Amino acid sequence: MERREREIAAGSLSRSDEEVVNKDPEYDAAAAREFARQHEAYGSHRWSLLSEEDKAFATERGFDVVIRDVGIGGLRYKNQVKCLHLHYAHWLVTRDNIVGGWVHDELMKRAAATRGTTTGG
């Protein structure tokens, strides 16, 4: 997967993904909102996995914000793309990561092109 990630990144997928959720002149506000929601849901889910005792411990030590409020891959900014394999792994588990879905679609297109066929996501 790392080799394919490098190939995709070399093809500017990561740059274009970040532009879609943040910087592109044709900025997709809906994609940006969805990506922010996915980051927030990830932090909330991670917090929900802790026992009440663990939550108290984390809060007492000041780790609660990092565990509860930080997004996928430890990202603090809800429109930030980190590593494609990180977002793809999250998508594989949850089917709820817009960037991971784009990575999957690109991998399927490239696999189909290699085989000389077409396939859907």
Number of C-alpha atoms within 10 A of each C-alpha: 10 9 8 14 18 15 13 17 16 11 11 11 19 21 14 14 21 18 19 20 24 20 14 13 8 9 14 14 12 11 17 20 15 17 21 21 16 18 26 19 18 24 21 16 13 16 20 13 10 13 10 11 9 13 18 14 13 18 14 10 9 11 14 17 12 16 21 19 20 21 24 24 15 14 16 14 12 20 22 19 21 14 14 24 17 15 22 23 16 20 19 14 9 11 12 20 24 21 26 23 19 19 26 19 15 15 18 16 18 17 14 14 12 10 9 9 10 12 11 7 11
